[in-house]
């Protein structure tokens, strides 16, 4: 190569090197997450990873949207005498990744909210862990029951669920059975008006909570859900999720 060619090559080599450095920097967050044992961290830049879930008898649906607060993208959930949820599209192994962390904020609770009765079974925010039904381990009765549900709705309903709830009443605490579904256990993490308008970070061990709630080991696979509902109380609320992550 002559001298002119060498001079032309140097800028090209510098450019290629800069591209490699930038590519490496772009991968750093993913590498850091992998090293920390994080399977997923949803920061709500969009809702592409979530699917809407509605209920046949409930006509009014909760609105889920992305909002920016203090330079962060957050999920906004607003209900007005309504109910619907969003569910993460990809299931995960709760035995490989048993820990859950999220940040949430609630603007108001419900005057008529009451976790012990159907008429008050509304929450400005709840985080679901939805455990998959596995026909290979089910009894003949359950296979028939879940098979019928799949024929009606196009998919199996969850085997069971944990609900981490922000309850409206100050006297609600501990683990409660949902008044509509005995296979859904609700764990009260926040309640009443004390922390309204404040970001709160929660961290839970899914395996420990399931064993305490149900007295047995959970199914292996689960996914996440988020819901703000007010169809029973006919009230309204606004709540937010800043991030949610599943990790070891």
CORTA-V869199 format. One record per pair of residues at least 12 apart in sequence whose ideal C-beta (glycine too) atoms are under 8 Angstrom apart, sorted by the first residue. I is the first residue (numbers start at 1). J is the second residue. Records with the same first field share a line. If there is no record, write none. Layout:
I = J  J
This chain:
36 = 247
37 = 97  247  248
38 = 245  246  247  248
39 = 92  96  97  245  246  247  248
40 = 88  90  92  245  246
41 = 243  244  245
42 = 88  243  244  245
43 = 72  73  242  243
44 = 66  73  74  75  241  242  243
45 = 66  73
46 = 66
47 = 64  66  75  86
49 = 88  89  90
50 = 64  86  87  88  89  226
51 = 86  87  89
52 = 64  84  85  86
53 = 84  85  86  87  225
54 = 84
55 = 83  84
58 = 82  83  84  231
60 = 80  81  82  83  231
61 = 82  83  84
62 = 77  78  79  82  83  84  85  227  228  229  230
63 = 76  77  78  79
64 = 76  77  86  226
65 = 78
67 = 240
69 = 240
72 = 242
74 = 240  241  242
75 = 226  240  241  242
76 = 238  239  240
77 = 125  226  227  228  238  239  240  241
78 = 228  236  237  238  239
79 = 124  228  229  230  231  236  237
80 = 230  236
81 = 230  231  234  235  236
82 = 229  230  231
83 = 122  227  229  230  231
84 = 227  229
85 = 128  225  226  227  229
86 = 225  226  227
87 = 128  130  223  224  225
88 = 223  224  225
89 = 223
90 = 223
91 = 132  221  222  223
92 = 221  222  223  246
93 = 220  221
94 = 129  131  206  207  210  218  219  220  221  222
95 = 207  220
96 = 248
97 = 246  247  248
98 = 205  206  207  208  248
99 = 203  204  205  206  246  247  248
100 = 127  129  203  204  205  206  224  244  245  246
101 = 201  202  203  204  244  245  247
102 = 127  201  202  241  242  243  244  245
103 = 199  200  201  202  241  242  243  244
104 = 125  127  166  190  199  200  202  239  240  241  242
105 = 197  198  199  200  239  240  242
106 = 124  125  166  190  195  196  197  237  238  239  240
107 = 124  196  197  237  238  239
108 = 124  196  237  238
109 = 124  166  167  168  192  193  196  237
110 = 122  123  124  168  230  233  235  237
111 = 168  233  235
112 = 168  233  234  235
113 = 167  168  169  233  235
114 = 168  169  172
115 = 165  167  168  169  172  176  179  186  188
116 = 172  176  179
117 = 179
118 = 179  180  232
119 = 232  233
120 = 168  232  233
121 = 178  179  180  232
122 = 168  229  230  231  232  233  235
123 = 163  165  166  167  168  227  228  229
124 = 166  168  228  230  237  238  239
125 = 165  166  226  227  228  239  241
126 = 163  164  165  166  186  226  227  228  229
127 = 163  164  202  224  225  226  241  244
128 = 161  162  163  164  224  225  226  227
129 = 161  162  164  206  210  222  223  224  225
130 = 158  161  222  223  224  225
131 = 158  159  160  161  162  210  218  219  221  222
132 = 156  158  159  219  220  221  222  223
133 = 146  156  157  158  159  219
134 = 159  219  220  221
135 = 147  156
137 = 219
158 = 183
159 = 183  219
160 = 183  184  185  210  214  218  219
161 = 181  183  184  185  225
162 = 184  185  187  206  209  210  213
163 = 178  184  185  186  187
164 = 186  187  189  202  204
165 = 186  187  188  189  190
166 = 189  190  191  239
167 = 188  190  191  192
168 = 191  192
169 = 191  192
170 = 191  192
172 = 188  191
173 = 188  191
174 = 187  188
175 = 187  188  212  213
176 = 188
185 = 213  214
187 = 204  209  213
189 = 202
199 = 242
206 = 218  222
224 = 244  246
226 = 241  244
